[in-house]
Structure formats: C-alpha cells, structure tokens
Amino acid sequence: MSYRFPACLGVLAIVLAAPLPGQTPAKVKKAIPHTADGRPDLQGTWTNATLTPMERPAEFAGKATVTDQEARAYEKKDLDTNDIDKPDAPLLARAGSAETGGYNNLFIDRGSELARVDGVKRTSLIIDPPDGKVPPLTEQARQPRGRGFDRYDSVADRPLAERCLLGFGSTSGPPMLPVLYNNNYQIVQTPDTVMILIEMVHDVRIIRINGTHAPANVRQWLGDSIGRWAGDTLVVDTTNFTDKTRFRAASENLHVIERFRRVDADTILYRVTIDDPSTFTKQWTMEYPFRAAAGPVFEYACHEGNYAMPDILGGARKADSETTKK
C-alpha cells in the first residue's frame, strides 16, 4: 500500500497536466541564451518587419492596442490595399513606381501582422506621446535648413539612399525603423563591442560598450554609439550626427537612446527615444519587437547610384534646357 498511493498521485498529476479535448498544449518557453560573460545574448539574425505604422492611423485614434480580431481585419485590409501587383495600389504610388513599375510584391518585406508586444497588437510604433503621433516641431525647426532634395546640380546634391550610400527611411538608424523591404539585421556581440549589420546597403553600426563619445567635431552619418548594460538591457546612446541624414528634420544635436532587451528566445524588444529640443517640442519614444529570422543576411546590391544617376541628372538638364528655350 505504501507504494501504490504515490503511484496513484503520479498518474493523477499526469492526467491533470494533459490538455483537455480541443485545448492547445501549452508551449514550453525556450530559455534566453547568455554569453560567456553572463549577458543576454543578442546575437543572431533578426527582422523588425511589421504592418504597424510609425504614427497611429485615424481609425485607431485613442486606441494604443487592438484585439486580435480587430488586428486581423486591419491586416487584411492593409495587405489587400497595398498589393502592389495591382496598378492602382496606393503603396505603389508612394514608392514612386506607379508609372514605371519599378516594384512588385517580390520586393516587398513589410511583414503580415501588426507588432505584438506584451501579448497584444500595437496600433503605432510610437508609444509616447500617448496619441501615437510625432510631437510638433519647434519654431526653429520649422525654418528652412539649407538645401533640400530637389536640387540636381551634381551627384552630391542627391539623397544618400539614392546614391546607394545609406539605407532609406532610417532602416540603418538610429532609430532602426522597418521600411518597405530588406528589414533584416545581424548582431554580433563581444564583451566590449556590439556590431549590427543592416541588410539595406550593408550598413554597419559599431556600438562600443562603456566607451566615451568622440569629440564634438567628429561627426558620422549613423552617429557615435556608446553602449552600457543596465541589468539585462543594453542601453545605447548615440550622438555626433552629421547634417546629412536629419531624421524627421532633426538637427545635428539629435540624441537617440536605444534599449535592447531580449524578452524571450525569439524576440528582442526594441525601445528608442528621440531627444532633440531644437527640433521637437518634447521627447518621443517608439517600441516594437525584433523577431528571430532564419538568415543568413544576403548581399544587398544597390544599383541606383551606378545606373540611374546619369538619367536623373540628365533628365534635369533636359528639363532646364526646354525651360530656357521657352
């Protein structure tokens, strides 16, 4: 008898743990890997592709999150509306390909869902301000700041992305935003350095752990990134930007604070705060997941700068010539 009672308890425990008919067995969470020095291991290939827009759509005003049912309806409408194999797709026009047909669905990598954080779908990447909108620009920022992208005097007047020198849409960051395609990143981590390889234009960010910023006169397109560990979160401060990128019209005084936290084996939660008092009336923050991807990150071959630039500048010269004749 002394052996039968515990055996019965064991059988009962197995029965109670088994899922009931129609239930999905609970997933066993994989442990978060750590490096040899005890830090959360951020290494691997990741994607931040998502249908969640940076700013909250009007239809979700006042709603930071939605139910899965609401999310599915929005996702279906978004994917149907922006099927760029259809000639009237709004996304096709925004990509500048409505007449030339430069893109089709083969190129697109926007994901298929709204970003899920803490188990619920988000309606905007921006989480602060609570309305999900970029704060107003300061009076100073609303003033003209030199030449725009509408100049064709030389190759140097054209945007960096158009010249295949830097990924468009701040995909390289910071902040590292999801864009139309090529939203993959590879992270390599050592105790004193974190390297992020960006798929678009194979840009590379080097984050020095516990370093010091370069002198103020040393400026870089991607800024100067210094990292530190705050518990299990990698905090990265980036300053020393040039006037070439100007994220959302930001000034050279832009300060970007990123936080990378591995919340499970398949997810890094990325939170980024934009701080530039000369441009924005207040700080603002975005948050969204980077999901594990199979990889590898293949070579990105950008040819606009090689082949399109003569046509871009030549077209401008022809337009100037015809204007002069008139």
C-alpha angles and dihedrals in degrees: 000000000000089000099042098060096058090043089055090050090053092053090047091051091052091049093049092048094051116096118253119244109288094019123119113234112249113258116244108234115232115231119255107252120235133203124242090266091056099256123131107269109241094176124124140063117307140179130205095189111144141151090226107112122224092244123042115260117240091245089064097045109153092012117103091176137025137202120261089253092054090045093053091052092050093045093051092049092047094049093045094046094047098044094133093195082078111083094224097051111136090217090058091057092046090052089056094243103105093111104024099041093223093158139043134172091279089072098047123101105168096131122237104255144051113261113272118213125171089358098303135092118253123220096205138020088227111083098169124074087047092229089068094237134123108256117251118275119253120251089254092054092051090063118094112272107201126282123356131207094276095087123104102176093116144347089266090063093062124090119274093241091051088055092049091244100116136010117264127243095029091287088146092045154142091233093037103214130187112248139179096295145343096053096161127123133184119207124200117185136196129166092265104027140039118197122198117194111199117209094218110084086342091267115178130210120200115200114193113210115228091351130136127248120260118254115286092254092061106088130178135186091238094035127233112296124204120182135200134174118244101186106300094342124094107219116197125192116196125190136142097077122168127231090252101085107032100182107219089347092305120163130237086268092070113139117194121193115195128187122198115192123172102218096177141351092280103035141065112190107218119201121178131183123202114213120181114132092186091059110027128043090226141002117274134199138208129193132187140139131266106211126207113261130197095238155161105176104230126212113281112220112199114188104167090095091050102044111013100049096076089051093047094050093036091053090052091050091050092049090050090049093051091048090052092051091055 
